[in-house]
Amino acid sequence: MARNNFNTNNAKRRMSRTFSFSSRYSSSCNIRVEFNRYNHLVKFTTIFFDLDDTLYPASTGLWHAIKERMNIYMRDRMGFEPAEIPQLREKYYRQYGTTLRGLQANHEIDVQDFLAFVHDLPLGDYIQPNPALCEVIAALGTRNLIFTNADAAHARRALKALKLDDCFENIVDVNAVAPYCKPMPESFQIAMRMAGESDPGRCVMIDDLPRTTQSARDAGWYGVLFGQEAPHPNADATLTDWHNLPSILNGRAP
């Protein structure tokens, strides 16, 4: 499967500093030490970030607007009765992972037309840049990828609106993992291959859905549930403040 390279050079930015000191064993010993502003002990090498309702707050209403456009598509372009759509979407979401995968399995659908339609929204009306998040991600010193059940086109537009488009080296989207999607186990295997990572123990999944963080854990990854403060049985850690991410990754959760 071809890699969908996304701003690889920019994703390698580091925030570091250098200093020297004299060893008590040698007066001429100058040692250059590079370490991250936030995080220099982390054992993880690859972090997968969910996109919708993770890199921006659920309170923005964007994901709700996307779901409404799914309803419109199913009504106007596929001929479903409005009354049956909510129940059918819930059924497909639970059985297949996403509404789209359920529609693919049971109906005739143009996948790319569906994805283009449901994501055709003025993103700037919903989400705003988050400079603090950009700073945290850029300083992690890890390989950072988007892992989303949306398509890459939507991910790129959202990252641009958030001014995070320099922070990620690749996008693992719903097309890249087809015919699977999160939280299917196969999707995590594909994501690792796309990241060039062979050790699941060095991977992290940050997502707002417990079923996804649990599947990540089942795959051997470290699962961080975003948007909840209290510990959750389906996650290794929970996160609400991005500034706490380095401490969580270092095993020093606040």
N, C-alpha and C positions, 0 to 999 in steps of 0.2 A: 504494500500500500504506500502510495507516495506521501511524503511528509508535506504538511502545509506550513512551511516555514513562515514565521511571523516576527519580523524585527529582531533577528537573532543578536545582532551586535548591540543594539540598545538594551536588550534584556540582560546583558552582562555587566551593567554598570555596578560599581561598588562604591560605598562610602567608607573610606578607610583613612588611617593616618599612620605615620611612621615615626618611631622614636629610637633613640640609642641610649645605652647605659654602659657603665664600666663594671665588669665582673670583678668580684673580690679575688678571683683566681688569676686574673690578667688585667692589668691596667689599660691595655690597648684593645680590649674586646668591645667592639661595637656591633650590636645585634639589631637587625631591622625586623621589626615585628609588625605585621599587617593584621589589623583586626577590625571587625565590623562595628559600626556605631551601635547596632542593636544586638548582634548575635554572632558570636565567634566560636561557640562550642556545639552548635547544632549537628546532630548525627545524620540528619536527613539531607538528601541531595536534590530531590525533586518534589515540588509542591504543585498539586493540581487544584486550581481555584474554580469553583462553580461561578456562573455569571449572574443570572437573574435572581434577585432577592438575596444575593450574597455580596457582590461587589457594590451594590447599592441597596439602600433600605427597602424593605417590603412596603413601608409606608408611602413610597413614591406613587404607588398605584400602577406602575408600568406592567407588572406581571398580570394584574387584573385586566388591564386593557388588552393584553395579548390574548388572554383566555376569552374575552368577549369577541375578539376577531375570529377565534376558532369557532365559536358558536355561529357567527355570521356566515363563515365559510361553509360549515356543515349544513346550514339552512339554505343558503342561496345557491351554492354551487354543487351540493351533493344531494339536496332534496329531502333532508331530514325534517321531521316535524319539530317545531321549537320545543314542545313539551317533552320530547324524548331525549333531547340533546344532553342536558345535564347528567342524567342517569347513565347514558351511554358513555359519555366522556369519563365519568368516574369509574365505570366498569373497565374501560380500556386502560385507564391510568393504572389501576391496580393490577390488572392481568398482564399488560404488555409493557408497562413502564412509562409510556406516554400515550396521549390520545392519538398521535400520528401513527405509532407502531400498531395500535389497534385498528385504525382505519386501513392501514396497509394490509393487515392480515385478513380483514373481513370485507373490504370494499375496494372498488376501483378508485384510485386517487392519484393525482399528479403531485408527487412529493414536493418537488421544487416550487410548484405553483402555490401549494399550501403554505410552505415556509415563507415564501415571499409575501403572501397575503397577510398572514397573521402577524408578521413583524413590521408591516408597513405603517409605522407610527412616528410622529415627531418626537424623537427621543429627548430632545432638548427641553420639551415641555414637562418631562418627568424626572430626569436625572441631571445632576450637576457635578462638576469636577470635585474630586476629593484629594487635595494635595497631600494631606497627612497620610492617606493610604498609599499613595504613590511613593512617598518617602520610605515608608516601612518596607514595602515590597522590594524596592530597589536596593535596600540595605541588607537584605537577608543573606545574600551570597549563595543562593540556591538556583537551580533550574526551575523556572516558573512557567506553567502552562495553564491555559483555560481548558476546562473540561465541562462541556455543556451539552444539554439535550436540544439546544437551539442549533441553528446553522452558523457557519463561519461568517457569513455576510452580516447577520445580526450582531454577532459578537464583535466584529470589527467596528461597526457603527456605535455600539454601546461603549466600547473601550475608548473610542475617539471622543465621545461625549463626556466621558468620565476623566479624560486626559490621562488614561492608563495605557495607551497604545504602545508606549515604549517599555513597558514593564514585563511583557510576556514574549517568549520566543516561539511559541506555537499555539495553535488552537486545535483541540480535539473536539470535533463537533459531531452532531448526530449523523452526518453523512459519512464521516471518517470511520465510525464504529458500526455502520450498517452491516447486517440487519438488526444489530443490537442497539441498546441504549443503556444509560444508567437507570436502574441499579443492577443490570444483568452482569454476571461475573465476566463474561467474554469482553465486555466493553472496557473493563479495567486492564485486561491483558493487552488489548489493542492500544490503550493509552500508554502503557509502559513501553511498548515497542516504538510508538511514535516519539516518545521522549528519549529513547535510547537508554533506558534504565532496565537493568536485569534483576535488581534486588528489590523485591516488594517492601522489605523492611526499611528501605530508605525513601519510601514514598509517603506523601501526606495528601489527604483529600479534605478540602474545606468546603462544606456544603450546608445549606439550610435545611435539608431533609434528613431526618434520622435514618430512613431506609437506605439512603445513599452512604452515609457514614458507616452504617453497619455492614453494607456490602463491601466497602473499602476495607474494613477490618477483617472481614472474611477472606479477602484477597491478600491479607498480610500487610496492608497499609496502616497508617496511623490516621484515624478519623477524627476530624475537628468539626463539631456542629456549630454553625454560626447562627447568632440571633437569640441565643438562650444562655442565661447565666448559670442556672442550676445544673449540676451533673446530670447526664442522661445515660441510660443503660446501653444505648446504641452508638455511643461515641466515646473515644478515649479522652476527649476534652471538649469544653464548650467555650465559645468566644463571642463577646459583644463589642469589645473595644480592640481595634486593630493594633493599637500600641502594645497590647499584651501578647500578641502572636509570638514574638521572639522568645519570650519567657516560657510560653507553653511548649514551643518546639525544643527548648533546652531542658524541659523537665522541671521548670521552676514556675509553674503556673501560679498566678497571684491568688 
